[in-house]
């Protein structure tokens, strides 16, 4: 079984945001969410909805599997 590692995925999302020199507030505006929601994604407390996740991938110019980190067998 493959399971998404939410904390590692959140950390990965934060690293991409920082690499693009983007603040939490700027990314929140781009994704049309609140800044606290971006913090929740980056801490692993919450995963983005599919449409938000797709927009994030488009913004970074990455495929979905570049952002998601898996754990499991």
C-alpha beads as a LAMMPS data file, in Angstrom:
LAMMPS data file: protein, C-alpha beads

73 atoms
72 bonds

1 atom types
1 bond types

-500.0 500.0 xlo xhi
-500.0 500.0 ylo yhi
-500.0 500.0 zlo zhi

Masses

1 110.0

Atoms # bond

1 1 1 0.000 0.000 0.000
2 1 1 1.297 3.450 -0.889
3 1 1 0.403 6.332 1.424
4 1 1 1.127 10.029 1.003
5 1 1 3.535 11.293 3.648
6 1 1 1.759 14.551 4.517
7 1 1 4.590 16.059 6.574
8 1 1 7.243 15.318 3.942
9 1 1 4.933 16.537 1.171
10 1 1 4.299 19.753 3.117
11 1 1 8.029 20.249 3.620
12 1 1 8.545 19.680 -0.102
13 1 1 5.844 22.271 -0.905
14 1 1 7.578 24.771 1.402
15 1 1 10.930 24.123 -0.289
16 1 1 9.432 24.770 -3.727
17 1 1 7.802 27.993 -2.491
18 1 1 11.084 29.222 -1.041
19 1 1 13.010 28.214 -4.176
20 1 1 10.608 30.390 -6.175
21 1 1 11.196 33.237 -3.686
22 1 1 7.486 33.377 -2.970
23 1 1 5.972 34.388 0.365
24 1 1 3.114 32.510 1.973
25 1 1 0.848 35.470 1.289
26 1 1 1.842 35.607 -2.389
27 1 1 1.251 31.891 -2.851
28 1 1 -2.076 32.136 -1.039
29 1 1 -3.146 34.863 -3.478
30 1 1 -2.029 32.793 -6.458
31 1 1 -3.900 29.728 -5.206
32 1 1 -6.928 31.755 -4.033
33 1 1 -6.694 30.453 -0.459
34 1 1 -5.948 32.068 2.885
35 1 1 -2.336 32.275 4.108
36 1 1 -3.167 30.058 7.113
37 1 1 -4.244 27.399 4.605
38 1 1 -0.803 27.477 2.943
39 1 1 0.743 27.091 6.417
40 1 1 -1.533 24.080 6.994
41 1 1 -0.356 22.509 3.715
42 1 1 3.288 23.128 4.540
43 1 1 2.997 21.722 8.061
44 1 1 1.280 18.583 6.801
45 1 1 -1.906 19.270 8.758
46 1 1 -3.931 19.568 5.570
47 1 1 -3.594 18.502 1.948
48 1 1 -4.721 20.842 -0.833
49 1 1 -7.835 20.068 -2.817
50 1 1 -7.210 18.679 -6.283
51 1 1 -7.833 21.997 -8.050
52 1 1 -5.533 23.900 -5.666
53 1 1 -2.888 21.208 -6.030
54 1 1 -3.083 21.381 -9.847
55 1 1 -2.733 25.178 -9.707
56 1 1 0.307 24.781 -7.451
57 1 1 1.881 22.345 -9.925
58 1 1 1.225 24.767 -12.799
59 1 1 2.730 27.672 -10.854
60 1 1 5.912 25.708 -10.147
61 1 1 5.969 24.173 -13.630
62 1 1 6.136 20.705 -12.083
63 1 1 4.306 17.411 -12.353
64 1 1 2.180 16.275 -9.412
65 1 1 4.642 13.538 -8.491
66 1 1 7.404 16.136 -8.023
67 1 1 5.497 17.567 -5.050
68 1 1 4.012 14.490 -3.395
69 1 1 6.197 12.314 -1.153
70 1 1 5.084 8.731 -0.480
71 1 1 5.736 6.308 2.329
72 1 1 4.928 2.638 2.533
73 1 1 5.932 -0.658 1.007

Bonds

1 1 1 2
2 1 2 3
3 1 3 4
4 1 4 5
5 1 5 6
6 1 6 7
7 1 7 8
8 1 8 9
9 1 9 10
10 1 10 11
11 1 11 12
12 1 12 13
13 1 13 14
14 1 14 15
15 1 15 16
16 1 16 17
17 1 17 18
18 1 18 19
19 1 19 20
20 1 20 21
21 1 21 22
22 1 22 23
23 1 23 24
24 1 24 25
25 1 25 26
26 1 26 27
27 1 27 28
28 1 28 29
29 1 29 30
30 1 30 31
31 1 31 32
32 1 32 33
33 1 33 34
34 1 34 35
35 1 35 36
36 1 36 37
37 1 37 38
38 1 38 39
39 1 39 40
40 1 40 41
41 1 41 42
42 1 42 43
43 1 43 44
44 1 44 45
45 1 45 46
46 1 46 47
47 1 47 48
48 1 48 49
49 1 49 50
50 1 50 51
51 1 51 52
52 1 52 53
53 1 53 54
54 1 54 55
55 1 55 56
56 1 56 57
57 1 57 58
58 1 58 59
59 1 59 60
60 1 60 61
61 1 61 62
62 1 62 63
63 1 63 64
64 1 64 65
65 1 65 66
66 1 66 67
67 1 67 68
68 1 68 69
69 1 69 70
70 1 70 71
71 1 71 72
72 1 72 73
